[in-house]
Amino acid sequence: MKSVAIIGAGITGLTAAFYLKRRGVPVTVYEASGRVGGAIQSIREEGYLAEFGPNTILETSPKVTQLVCDAGLAARRLDPDPKAGARYVVRYQRPIEMPGSPLGFFTTKLFTARAKLAVLREPFVAPRRDGKEESVAEFVVRRLGQEFLDHAIDALVAGVYAGDPYKLSVPQAFPKLGQLEARYGSLIKGQIFGGRERKRRGEVAKDRAPKFSFDEGLQVLPDTLREHLGEAVHLNTAVTRLTQTPEGWTLDVREGGQQTRAEHSAVIYAGTAFKLAEMEIQAPARVHFAPFGEIRYPPVASVVLGFRREDVAHPCEGFGMLIPKVEGFKILGTIFSSSLFPNRAPAGHLTLTSYVGGERFPELASLPPAQLYALTCEDLRVLLGVKGKPTFQHSVFYPKAIPQYNLGYGHYRELMADIERKVSGLFLAGHYRDGISLSDTIVSACNVVDRVGEFLKATPTHRQEAPVPA
């Protein structure tokens, strides 16, 4: 019976395993840590629900919606409070609501008249045709001007990637921006005409995609997928070596201090790029995995604080606030978690989730929790009028948080595709390849399931595959 090994029990690995099992393919998920979900972490304590990784899933593809239904979670899905649609960007040391309409853009205090004129000129800026890979900063300054970069895009990049707009690549990190310019000659024209094409494909732009979570946080999704998979998920189980054989793959596995081997027809690697670089892989084809260790993952700390409602001057009715570097604050941004979804804080209290570190201040992410709480409270005092001590505080440090799709990242993607062509039965999927958002990784998992299915159909069955003692 043909079987598939899946390395990594993050959302990519679990989704791939879930759908392969539904197709009748035996799967084994190997997870080196003691929990499923990867960066997703939801904790319920003292009446607070804290999210330490992502806070929402974007419904950008029908595949995301289908996974929720197939996993039996439609009844537990939570959509945001309708009043939580406002998003804020900090300028002049205070959060200013982002405009939601063309009229709102021209009346907002977020941008000067000069920046607004630059947006009006954007459809008349000639598109770049020389094929040069641009950073996000280069692209935005060329089309919209320096002010738009400093006071809007820099904040967006910090909120999405915890990254640096001068390093991130447009075609790799924000490919649709480059595609809009290439096809329509303008971002504004592309937004208008490109929306019709997305509608025909059943896709939604990320800035307009519905957001959702679950009644007990995003951890509900990986936990539910694990329940469906049952004993197929092996925690505290590290794959130390992959060896390609004429019949498939042999995995050297360390589980509970015991070394074993397992035989599988195919392998999906759904971990991180830096762990892929460290893995020993033996195959007849000459391929190199060490370069994946060069991919940058900056450190990020997630800081969740609870406050009494009367101790926060700002109404905090909205999604949250992003903070440009030029404003001089330590935190990258804050999500108004308890305004976004119900039951995130006790009655009469607020939950605020802030992020520290990234490419902007990597040295701050590893500070002791007490110092993280102090610097976060100081910034929130100025920005939101917070006073008094937190009624809840918790932090999680991610030493390597988010892969940076920096200039030249296309080389790594080409290398991944080359490896899959040369090494039969090894498949690569996840946030280091197909996009960093949860919706991107779900779609990545669904797509790799299709590729694996085609591979298994074309592969003859040689033998029964099962773990054997090393």
Residue pairs with C-beta under 8 A, 6 or more apart in sequence:
1 26
1 461
1 464
1 465
2 25
2 26
2 265
2 266
2 456
2 459
2 461
2 465
3 25
3 26
3 27
3 28
3 263
3 264
3 265
3 465
4 17
4 20
4 25
4 26
4 27
4 28
4 264
4 265
4 266
4 267
4 268
4 452
4 456
5 27
5 28
5 30
5 239
5 249
5 251
5 262
5 264
5 266
5 267
5 268
6 13
6 16
6 17
6 20
6 27
6 28
6 29
6 30
6 267
6 268
6 270
7 13
7 30
7 239
7 267
7 268
7 269
7 270
7 271
8 29
8 30
8 31
8 38
8 269
8 270
8 271
8 272
8 430
9 29
9 30
9 31
9 33
9 35
9 36
9 37
9 38
9 222
9 226
9 233
9 235
10 36
10 37
10 38
10 39
10 40
10 222
10 270
10 271
10 430
10 431
10 441
11 37
11 38
11 40
11 221
11 222
11 438
11 441
11 442
11 445
12 270
12 429
12 430
12 431
12 441
12 442
12 444
12 445
12 448
13 29
13 31
13 268
13 270
13 271
13 430
13 445
14 29
14 36
14 37
14 222
14 225
14 226
14 229
14 233
14 445
15 67
15 225
15 441
15 442
15 445
15 446
16 268
16 270
16 429
16 445
16 446
16 448
16 449
16 452
17 27
17 29
17 225
17 229
17 232
17 233
18 67
18 70
18 71
18 225
18 228
18 229
19 70
19 445
19 446
19 449
20 27
20 449
20 452
20 453
21 27
21 228
21 229
21 232
22 70
23 449
23 453
25 452
25 453
25 456
26 232
26 465
27 229
27 232
28 232
28 234
28 262
28 264
29 229
29 232
29 233
29 234
30 234
30 237
30 238
30 239
30 251
30 253
31 233
31 234
31 235
31 236
31 237
32 236
32 237
32 238
32 239
33 235
33 236
34 235
34 236
35 235
36 222
36 223
36 225
36 226
36 233
36 235
37 53
37 218
37 219
37 221
37 222
37 223
38 53
38 222
39 53
39 54
39 398
39 401
40 53
40 54
40 218
40 219
40 221
40 222
40 438
41 51
41 52
41 53
41 219
41 396
42 49
42 50
42 51
42 52
42 216
42 217
42 218
42 219
42 220
43 49
43 50
43 52
43 217
43 394
44 50
44 216
44 217
45 392
45 394
46 306
46 346
46 392
47 345
47 346
47 349
48 304
48 306
48 344
48 345
48 346
48 349
48 351
48 392
49 216
49 217
49 337
49 343
49 344
49 345
49 351
50 304
50 337
50 351
50 353
50 392
50 394
51 213
51 217
51 218
51 302
51 304
51 337
51 353
52 302
52 304
52 394
52 395
52 396
53 218
53 302
53 398
54 218
54 437
54 438
55 213
55 218
55 335
55 337
55 340
55 353
56 80
56 211
56 212
56 213
56 218
56 340
57 64
57 211
57 212
57 213
57 218
57 221
57 438
57 439
57 442
58 64
58 206
58 209
58 210
58 211
58 437
58 438
58 439
59 65
59 204
59 209
59 210
59 211
59 212
59 439
60 203
60 204
60 205
60 206
60 209
60 437
60 439
60 440
60 443
61 202
61 203
61 204
61 439
61 442
61 443
62 202
63 442
63 443
63 446
64 439
64 442
64 443
67 442
67 446
68 74
68 77
68 221
71 221
71 224
71 225
71 228
72 224
73 214
73 220
73 221
73 224
76 214
76 215
76 216
76 220
77 212
77 213
77 214
78 212
78 213
78 214
78 215
78 341
78 342
79 210
79 211
79 212
80 211
80 212
80 319
80 340
80 341
81 339
81 340
81 341
81 342
83 317
83 318
83 339
84 317
84 318
84 319
84 336
84 339
84 340
85 100
85 318
85 319
86 97
86 98
86 317
86 318
86 319
87 97
87 98
87 318
87 319
87 320
87 321
87 322
88 95
88 96
88 97
88 98
88 318
88 320
88 321
88 322
89 95
89 96
89 98
89 110
89 151
89 152
89 155
89 321
89 322
89 323
89 324
90 96
90 155
90 321
90 322
90 323
90 324
90 327
90 329
90 383
91 109
91 110
91 151
91 324
91 327
92 109
93 327
93 382
93 383
94 383
95 314
95 321
95 383
95 384
96 108
96 109
96 110
97 108
97 318
98 108
98 110
99 105
99 107
99 108
99 110
105 111
105 116
105 119
106 116
110 151
110 152
111 147
111 148
111 151
111 152
112 147
114 145
114 147
115 144
115 145
115 147
115 148
115 151
118 144
118 145
118 147
118 148
119 144
119 148
119 188
122 143
122 144
122 186
122 187
122 188
123 185
123 186
123 188
123 189
124 186
125 142
125 143
125 186
126 185
127 181
127 182
127 185
127 186
128 134
128 142
128 181
133 169
133 170
133 171
133 407
133 408
133 410
134 142
134 169
134 170
134 178
135 165
135 166
135 167
135 168
135 169
135 170
135 407
136 153
136 157
136 165
136 166
136 168
136 169
136 170
136 173
136 174
137 149
137 153
137 165
137 166
138 170
139 170
139 177
139 178
140 148
140 149
140 153
140 165
141 149
143 181
143 187
144 153
144 187
149 165
150 324
150 325
150 326
151 324
151 326
152 324
153 165
154 165
154 324
154 325
154 326
155 322
155 323
155 324
155 333
156 322
157 163
157 164
157 165
157 168
158 322
158 323
158 324
158 325
158 332
158 333
158 358
158 360
159 322
159 332
159 333
160 436
160 437
161 168
161 173
161 358
161 359
161 402
161 404
161 405
161 436
162 298
162 300
162 332
162 355
162 357
162 358
162 359
162 360
162 401
162 402
163 173
163 298
163 358
163 359
163 402
163 404
163 406
164 359
164 360
164 404
167 359
167 404
167 406
167 407
168 174
168 404
168 405
168 406
168 407
169 405
169 406
169 407
169 408
169 409
169 410
170 177
170 178
171 178
171 410
172 405
172 406
172 407
172 409
172 410
172 413
173 404
173 405
173 406
173 409
176 194
176 205
177 187
179 190
180 186
180 187
180 189
180 190
180 191
180 194
181 187
181 190
183 190
183 194
184 190
184 193
184 194
191 205
195 205
198 204
198 205
204 210
206 437
206 439
209 439
211 319
213 340
213 341
214 220
214 221
215 343
218 438
226 233
234 253
234 255
236 255
236 256
237 253
237 254
237 255
237 256
238 253
238 254
238 255
239 251
239 252
239 253
239 279
240 252
240 253
240 254
240 279
240 280
241 251
241 252
241 279
241 280
241 281
241 282
242 249
242 250
242 251
242 252
242 267
242 279
242 280
242 281
242 282
242 283
242 426
243 249
243 250
243 251
243 252
243 281
243 282
243 283
244 282
244 283
244 284
244 423
244 424
244 425
244 426
245 263
246 462
247 263
247 265
247 462
247 463
248 263
248 264
248 265
248 266
248 425
248 459
248 462
248 465
249 263
249 264
249 265
249 266
249 267
249 425
249 426
250 261
250 262
250 263
251 261
251 262
251 263
251 264
251 267
252 259
252 260
252 261
252 470
253 259
253 260
253 261
253 262
253 467
254 260
259 470
260 467
260 468
260 469
260 470
261 467
261 468
261 469
261 470
262 465
262 466
262 467
262 468
263 463
263 465
263 466
263 467
263 468
264 465
265 425
265 456
265 459
265 465
266 425
266 426
266 427
266 452
266 455
266 456
266 459
267 425
267 426
267 427
268 427
268 428
268 429
268 448
268 452
269 276
269 279
269 426
269 427
269 428
269 429
269 430
270 429
270 430
270 445
271 430
272 297
272 400
272 403
272 430
272 432
273 292
273 293
273 295
273 297
273 403
273 412
273 432
274 292
274 293
274 295
274 297
274 400
276 289
276 292
276 428
276 432
277 289
277 290
277 291
277 292
277 293
277 294
278 293
279 289
281 287
281 289
281 423
281 426
283 422
283 423
283 426
285 422
285 423
286 422
287 418
287 419
287 422
287 423
288 415
289 419
291 411
291 412
291 415
292 412
292 415
292 432
294 412
295 403
295 404
295 409
295 412
295 432
296 359
296 403
296 404
296 406
297 400
297 401
297 402
297 403
297 404
298 357
298 358
298 359
298 362
298 365
298 400
298 401
298 402
298 404
299 357
299 358
299 362
299 365
299 366
299 397
299 398
299 399
299 400
299 401
300 355
300 356
300 357
300 358
300 365
300 397
300 398
300 401
300 402
301 355
301 356
301 357
301 364
301 365
301 366
301 367
301 372
301 395
301 396
301 397
301 398
302 353
302 354
302 355
302 395
302 396
302 398
303 331
303 353
303 354
303 355
303 356
303 372
303 373
303 376
303 393
303 394
303 395
304 337
304 351
304 352
304 353
304 354
304 392
304 393
304 394
304 395
305 351
305 352
305 354
305 373
305 376
305 377
305 380
305 390
305 392
305 393
306 345
306 346
306 349
306 350
306 351
306 352
306 390
306 391
306 392
306 393
307 349
307 350
307 352
307 386
307 388
307 390
307 391
308 348
308 349
308 350
308 388
308 391
309 348
309 349
309 350
310 348
311 386
311 387
311 388
312 350
312 352
312 384
312 385
312 386
313 384
313 385
313 386
313 387
314 383
314 384
314 385
316 336
316 338
316 339
316 350
316 352
316 384
317 336
317 339
318 336
318 339
319 335
319 336
319 340
320 333
320 334
320 335
320 336
320 340
320 353
321 333
321 334
321 336
321 383
322 332
322 333
323 329
323 331
323 332
323 333
323 334
323 383
325 360
329 379
329 382
329 383
330 356
330 361
330 364
330 375
330 376
330 378
330 379
331 354
331 355
331 356
331 375
331 376
331 379
331 380
332 354
332 355
332 356
332 357
332 358
332 360
333 354
333 355
334 352
334 353
334 354
334 355
334 380
334 383
334 384
335 352
335 353
335 354
336 350
336 352
337 344
337 345
337 351
337 352
337 353
338 344
338 345
338 349
338 350
338 351
338 352
339 350
344 351
345 351
345 392
349 391
349 392
351 392
352 380
352 384
354 376
354 379
354 380
356 364
356 365
356 367
356 372
356 375
356 376
357 363
357 364
357 365
357 366
357 401
358 365
358 401
358 402
359 404
364 372
364 375
365 397
365 398
365 399
366 397
366 399
367 375
369 393
369 395
372 395
373 390
373 393
373 395
377 386
377 390
380 386
381 387
402 431
402 436
403 431
403 432
403 436
405 436
412 432
413 433
416 428
416 433
419 426
419 428
420 426
420 427
420 428
424 455
425 455
425 459
427 448
427 451
427 452
427 455
428 448
429 441
429 444
429 445
429 447
429 448
430 441
430 444
430 445
431 440
431 441
431 444
433 444
434 440
434 441
434 443
434 444
434 447
435 441
435 443
435 444
